[in-house]
C-alpha cells in the first residue's frame, strides 16, 4: 500500500523538471550567435556579402576625424591610429569601409610611405607603363609609393599608410598626398608622427 502513493509522487517530480527544461530550451533557441559570427568574419576576407555592411561600424570608433577644411577648401582629414607595421592593414580596412559605403573603387588612391604595397610591387613587375596605365584607366583602387605621389592623379579619396620612411619624407609626402585628395584624406599611422607631419606641411 505505501508503494502506491510514492510512485505518483516520483512521476510528478520527474514531469516537473521536464516541463522546466522544455520551457528553458525555447528561451536560448533564438540563436543570436550566428549573426555576430557572420558579421565578424566578412571583414577579413569577403567584402561582398551582405553581412559585411553591419561589420564596418565596429572599426569606426577608433577613427578620429580632424576637420581642417576650415583653414582651406581642402579635403577632410581622418587619422586612424596604427603602428608602422600595422599601417597597411589599417589602410586596407579603411578601403574596405569606403567600398562598403558605396565609394567607387576608382575613387580611391592608396599611398605607402615605407615598403610598397604588395599589389603595387606585383604590378610593377610587369613594367611601369602597364602599371601607370591602370591608374589612368581609373577603374580600380590604385596603390602607389608615396615617393611617386607627383605621378599620381587626383582622386576623391587618398589613403596614406605611414608604414615607414623618415620623418622628413613623411612630412614631405603627406602634404603632397593631401593635394591629390579632392574630398577625403585618410592617414593610417602614429598619431604624433602624422600630426607633426601635417603641421609642418600645412
C-alpha angles and dihedrals in degrees: 000000000000089000093065098061092044093056096058090047090055091048092049093050091047091052092049097063090041089057092048092046090050090047090047094050098063091051096065094035098088084094102214089167098084091057097060091041093054092043093052097044101055096063097069097046120004120047091170106070122089096244089063089076095066090048097065096071089067096064093043098079095066090053111096115202117212114190108204093157088105088078095049139357089260129127126295111261124220124185121205110192110229138148117249092256091051099041095095091051090049090050091051091051089050090052090050090052091049093051092045089053090057102265112148115244091235090060093067131082119182120200129188123203095198130025114007121259110262091243092055092047091050095047093046088058086073092055137277094264094060090040096055091040087067090058091050090050088058094200099123144024107290123213121201143162111263088229087068094048090118088068093048119103122233113267132177093248129034120186116195122197109201093206098148143322129116123294088250092053092049090048089054098042101047096060088047090050089050090056089055093053114082096182114006138018116194116190120193113196148075107335095220093048093046094046091050091049094048091045091052094046103040 
